[in-house]
Amino acid sequence: MKLFRNFKNSLKRHLRFKGYSLKVKLLIIFIIISVLPIVFTQVISYKLSQYYLERKITSLSDVNLFYIKTNIETDLNNYKDTLYRIAADNDCLALETMFNDGDDFEKAASINKIRDYFGSYSYSRSQIRAITFVGKDGRNVYYDKGYQGINNRVWDTYSETSKTQTYSDILESNIPVILPTTPNNYIGQKPEYMFHIGLKVRNVSTKEDMGIIIMSFDEQVLSDICNVESEKLDKNKANMFSLIIDTNGKVISFENKKYIGTYISDYSNGKITTNNSVETLTQLISSVPTFTNRNISVNSTPISSVGWKVIHIVDKDNLFYEVNLLKYLTFATLIIIIIIVMIVIIIFSNKFYASVIIIVNGMNEVKNGNFNVKIKLNTEDELAFIGDEFNEMSSKIKSLVEDTKKQSNYIIEISNKKREAEIKAIVGQINPHFLYNTLDCINWMAINNEQYQISDMIGNLAQILRYGIVDINKEVSVYDEIQWLKKYIYLQQIRFNNSFLLDLDVDDNVLGCRVHKLILQPLVENSIIHGFKGYDNGRKLKVSINKFQNKFLVITVEDNGNGIKKNRLNEIVNNIRSENNEYKSIGIKNVYDRIKIYYGEDAKFEITSIEGEGSTITMIIPLIY
């Protein structure tokens, strides 16, 4: 128990750095806060680089596989088209009929002619190596670009059993049949490898099967498609290749030709019963010299139309060579830097540590709100200068904090008073200069004298004045504002002998929205007084109120009056947005000032005009219910 307690106390002492010299503490701290994060960062960086590079390898393989598959399918389709043309060629059919059913002389004569036709077709595409026709009785005639001997290097390589099976498979199919790659021997030379496409030949007129045609191609055609970049590779490029197998795992095309025709056991769909050697993909890849004992990436894609699969192999060691080299160089550089920094820490730790602690303590005091702290250092180096500057800075911060508090309170008080004064001043400008009670007396006098139009005018004017006098800063509904506006415009129409008409376009959905009183009157008055000046009739005043983006209210006052000259319009816009309260267009400016006070920056105000055509004032304010 005592031993455990001693170990626990010793561990605590070590964790608190007690008993260690300053140099050791700084070295430990440096390792903890610098070396370990750097090492961790480098490891993570390497892993991420490896991860993203592997993704790029997969992407590169997918792209290569796509192009390989596309090119193979395109070439095979072209070969099939050529095969169909041969099978449908009437001249060839006639010769093949003679080859099958003619007398000995006709059969002999047809052979050379068939070869001539096959020769012309084979030279139509450079990839075609040989074309063979096998008749009903098993006899064959062929044309081979590279060999014109007696023996047929394509058909004669098959055993009798294979010939029977191949002939039957092609004859029973109505589409071209892809035949596996086979070795074809020159006399006394190494084998060449060819793959084949077979198609039955039928006389369309008699519906009689004539035999089969086999078109042969060098396996190198497939190899070139699969490894189109192989000849261009150098030590600075990726090391990769592709091979083709069928559904049974039989190798159709491979860089090491001796493995063509063998089977890959781990890519076979079933149990392999052939006598050919059976290899795993790893064994097959190892037969390529540049891929021996290498870390590889394998991707594949099927070519469903022919029952093949393309397997793409990439040498990951080759791709990761530069990454690994950079990793080793980085760690070597890191070790050198660590050693140098440790030496520097050991040399200068004793000299600066005490001063640093004093400065740090002073900073902590200021951070906690104690601006009276003063740093005193006994040195005359840069740290002493920092200490003096820190003392001056803390004094200035203290002074600024006190001034800011005072100014903040003062600004709040002034802002409130200014806002109140501005609103009162604007209200004073809008208040009427006579009492509605006097108008009420005049109204009754007009009624007694049967002046009913005058009575209506005075009654509307009295209601207008009541509306304007009571609670000028009060918010009212759009409906109330519109009702007041109708009374006001009625009076103006009487005044100007009905020289203009009112067109109200108000969305029913905004009638309940709230706006400040008398927000429209100055704008409407401006259009009537200035816009319609000099006109006796034919003028139109349109007032629109609608929603905008479900957040704003758009108010538009539009007239077809005199309009405003461009330079005069610029002057008006600049003046109403200025702080000068002596501008003579006080009505529009009051509206602008009021919406800025009420709604702040959410309010927008715009005037547009064309001289001789009219003016439009648009006001956008927040939508309030």
ABEGO torsion letter per residue (X at the ends): XAAAAAAAAAAAAAAAGBGBBAAAAAAAAAAAAAAAAAAAAAAAAAAAAAAAAAAAAAAAAAAAAAAAAAAAAAAAAAAAAAAAAAAABAAAAAAAAAAAABBAAAAAAAAAAAAAAAAAAAAABAABABBBBBBAAGBBBBBBAABABABBAAAAABBAAAAAAAAAAAAABABBBBBBBBBBBBBGBBBBBBBBBBBBBBBAAAGBBAEBBBBBBBAAAAAAAABAAAAABBAABBBBBBBBBBAAGBBABBABAAABGBBBAAABABBBABABBBBBAAAAAAABAAABGBBBBBBBBBBAAAGBBBBBBBBAAAAAAAAAAAAAAAAAAAAAAAAAAAAAAAAAAAAAAAAAAAAAAAAAAAAAGBAABBBBBABABAAAAAAAAAAAAAAAAAAAAAAAAAAAAAAAAAAAAAAAAAAAAAAAAABBABBAAAAAAAAAAAAAAGBAAAAAAAAAAAAAAAAAABGAABBBBAAAAAAAAAAAAAAAAAAAGGABBBBBBBBAAAAABBBBBGAAAAAAAAAAAAAABGBABGBBBBBBBBBBGGABBBBBBBBABAEBBAAAAAAAAAAAABABAABABAAAAAAAAAAAAAAEAABBBBBBBBBGAEBBBBBBBBBBX
